[in-house]
């Protein structure tokens, strides 16, 4: 949402579920190799023994901005989990979607399809509304569908989240994210994240 072509960021995250807590660190970047393409790449690392979050996660998202109003989006995520038999295995997710921009707002829809460790396939749908003002970009997001997170069997989930990116000056930005996840008959996660961005 800002005019800079490259943004690097680091974000700390804490996930709580009943008596368990997972903390992780996210390192990421936004960059625009072409005026019609914006890429976001992230790497997540769990800081301790993973209870319910992946050990590691890599995600890449591409925004195709050749049209100012209608913009296709495409994402890919691979998440590495510890498994009961020992060792690790991965869950791979692809997320095509579409964003519609109007004045200082955008509405985005994404459909995620995951290939899980137990060979099941699950899908989720995500709707996001974002607003863009001078110095601040708030958002609201909602996800609903089915998810298979090791070692749990696939189950229905719903997630609601909100947050904002604040432009402190021409070089620094602050990001705050808050979300509530309900995995039916399994757990509830509340997530608070904050990070500092450096613009080049």
C-alpha positions as CSV (number, residue, x, y, z in Angstrom):
1,X,0.0,0.0,0.0
2,X,3.0,2.3,0.2
3,X,5.1,3.6,-2.6
4,X,8.4,1.8,-1.7
5,X,9.4,-1.2,-3.9
6,X,10.9,-3.4,-1.2
7,X,9.8,-4.0,2.4
8,X,11.6,-6.3,4.8
9,X,10.0,-7.3,8.1
10,X,10.4,-9.5,11.2
11,X,7.4,-10.5,13.3
12,X,7.1,-12.3,16.6
13,X,4.1,-14.5,17.2
14,X,2.7,-16.3,20.3
15,X,0.0,-19.0,20.0
16,X,-1.9,-20.2,23.1
17,X,-4.2,-23.2,23.4
18,X,-5.3,-24.3,26.8
19,X,-2.1,-25.0,28.7
20,X,0.2,-25.0,25.7
21,X,2.0,-22.1,24.1
22,X,3.9,-22.0,20.8
23,X,6.1,-19.0,19.9
24,X,7.5,-18.3,16.5
25,X,9.4,-15.8,14.4
26,X,8.5,-14.7,10.9
27,X,10.9,-13.2,8.5
28,X,9.5,-11.9,5.2
29,X,9.7,-9.5,2.3
30,X,7.5,-7.7,-0.1
31,X,9.1,-6.8,-3.5
32,X,7.9,-5.7,-6.9
33,X,10.1,-7.2,-9.7
34,X,7.8,-5.6,-12.3
35,X,5.1,-2.9,-12.1
36,X,2.4,-5.5,-12.7
37,X,3.6,-8.0,-10.1
38,X,4.0,-7.9,-6.3
39,X,5.5,-10.8,-4.4
40,X,5.4,-11.6,-0.7
41,X,7.7,-14.3,0.7
42,X,7.7,-15.5,4.4
43,X,9.6,-18.0,6.5
44,X,8.2,-19.1,9.9
45,X,10.2,-20.9,12.5
46,X,8.9,-22.3,15.8
47,X,11.1,-21.1,18.6
48,X,10.6,-24.1,20.8
49,X,9.1,-27.6,20.8
50,X,6.0,-27.3,18.5
51,X,2.7,-28.2,20.3
52,X,0.2,-27.5,17.5
53,X,2.0,-25.1,15.1
54,X,4.3,-26.3,12.3
55,X,8.1,-26.6,13.0
56,X,8.7,-24.5,9.9
57,X,6.6,-22.9,7.2
58,X,7.4,-21.2,3.9
59,X,4.8,-19.2,2.0
60,X,4.9,-17.3,-1.3
61,X,2.1,-15.0,-2.5
62,X,1.9,-13.2,-5.9
63,X,-0.4,-10.3,-6.7
64,X,-1.0,-9.6,-10.4
65,X,-1.6,-5.8,-10.6
66,X,-1.9,-5.3,-14.3
67,X,-5.5,-4.1,-13.8
68,X,-6.2,-1.4,-11.2
69,X,-9.6,-2.8,-10.1
70,X,-9.6,-6.6,-10.7
71,X,-6.4,-8.3,-9.5
72,X,-5.8,-12.1,-9.4
73,X,-3.8,-13.5,-6.5
74,X,-2.0,-16.8,-6.1
75,X,-0.3,-18.3,-3.0
76,X,1.6,-21.4,-2.1
77,X,2.5,-22.6,1.4
78,X,4.4,-25.6,2.6
79,X,4.3,-26.5,6.4
80,X,6.5,-29.0,8.1
81,X,5.1,-30.9,11.1
82,X,6.5,-33.4,13.6
83,X,4.6,-36.7,13.2
84,X,3.9,-39.5,15.7
85,X,6.1,-42.0,14.0
86,X,9.1,-39.7,14.4
87,X,10.6,-37.4,11.8
88,X,8.7,-34.8,9.9
89,X,6.2,-34.5,7.0
90,X,4.6,-31.6,5.1
91,X,1.2,-30.1,4.3
92,X,1.1,-28.2,1.0
93,X,-1.5,-25.6,0.3
94,X,-2.4,-23.6,-2.9
95,X,-4.6,-20.5,-2.6
96,X,-5.9,-18.9,-5.8
97,X,-8.1,-15.9,-5.4
98,X,-9.3,-12.4,-6.6
99,X,-9.0,-8.9,-5.2
100,X,-11.4,-6.1,-6.2
101,X,-10.2,-2.5,-5.5
102,X,-12.4,0.5,-5.2
103,X,-11.2,4.0,-4.1
104,X,-9.3,3.4,-0.7
105,X,-10.7,-0.1,-0.1
106,X,-10.3,-3.6,-1.3
107,X,-12.3,-6.9,-1.0
108,X,-10.4,-10.2,-1.5
109,X,-11.5,-13.8,-1.8
110,X,-9.2,-16.8,-1.6
111,X,-9.9,-20.5,-2.0
112,X,-7.3,-22.8,-0.3
113,X,-6.8,-26.4,-1.1
114,X,-4.5,-28.5,1.1
115,X,-2.9,-31.9,0.5
116,X,-2.5,-33.3,4.1
117,X,-0.1,-35.8,5.6
118,X,-2.8,-38.4,6.0
119,X,-3.5,-38.1,2.2
120,X,-6.8,-36.3,2.7
121,X,-7.6,-33.1,0.8
122,X,-9.3,-30.2,2.7
123,X,-10.5,-26.7,1.6
124,X,-11.1,-23.3,3.1
125,X,-12.6,-20.0,1.9
126,X,-11.2,-16.6,3.1
127,X,-12.8,-13.2,2.8
128,X,-10.8,-10.0,3.5
129,X,-11.6,-6.3,3.6
130,X,-8.8,-3.7,3.7
131,X,-8.8,0.0,3.9
132,X,-6.0,2.3,2.9
133,X,-5.4,5.7,4.4
134,X,-2.3,8.0,4.8
135,X,-0.1,6.3,7.4
136,X,-2.5,3.4,8.3
137,X,-3.9,0.3,6.6
138,X,-6.4,-1.6,8.7
139,X,-8.0,-4.9,7.7
140,X,-10.7,-7.5,8.7
141,X,-10.5,-11.2,7.6
142,X,-12.7,-14.3,8.0
143,X,-11.9,-17.9,7.1
144,X,-14.2,-20.9,7.2
145,X,-13.8,-24.5,6.0
146,X,-12.0,-27.8,6.8
147,X,-8.4,-28.2,7.8
148,X,-6.1,-31.1,8.6
149,X,-3.4,-30.1,11.1
150,X,-1.2,-33.0,12.4
151,X,-1.6,-34.9,14.6
152,X,-5.3,-34.0,14.5
153,X,-7.8,-35.4,12.0
154,X,-9.4,-33.0,9.5
155,X,-12.0,-30.8,11.2
156,X,-14.1,-27.7,10.6
157,X,-12.4,-24.4,11.4
158,X,-13.4,-20.7,11.6
159,X,-11.0,-17.8,12.0
160,X,-11.7,-14.1,12.4
161,X,-8.8,-11.6,12.5
162,X,-8.0,-7.9,12.4
163,X,-5.0,-5.7,12.4
164,X,-3.3,-2.7,10.8
165,X,0.0,-1.5,9.3
166,X,1.2,1.9,10.5
167,X,3.6,4.0,8.5
168,X,5.7,5.7,11.2
169,X,7.9,7.6,8.7
170,X,9.5,7.1,5.3
171,X,11.7,4.2,6.6
172,X,9.8,2.5,9.4
173,X,6.4,0.9,9.8
174,X,4.6,-1.0,12.6
175,X,2.3,-4.0,12.1
176,X,-0.2,-5.4,14.7
177,X,-2.3,-8.5,14.1
178,X,-5.0,-10.1,16.3
179,X,-6.9,-13.3,15.5
180,X,-9.3,-15.8,17.0
181,X,-9.4,-19.4,15.7
182,X,-12.1,-22.0,16.6
183,X,-11.4,-25.6,15.6
184,X,-14.7,-27.3,16.2
185,X,-14.7,-29.6,19.3
186,X,-10.9,-29.4,19.4
187,X,-9.4,-26.1,20.4
188,X,-9.5,-22.3,20.4
189,X,-6.4,-20.2,19.5
190,X,-6.0,-16.5,20.3
191,X,-3.1,-14.9,18.4
192,X,-1.5,-11.5,19.0
193,X,1.4,-10.5,16.7
194,X,3.5,-7.3,16.3
195,X,6.3,-6.4,14.0
196,X,8.5,-3.6,12.8
197,X,9.0,-3.0,9.0
198,X,12.0,-1.3,7.3
199,X,11.4,0.3,3.9
200,X,14.0,0.8,1.2
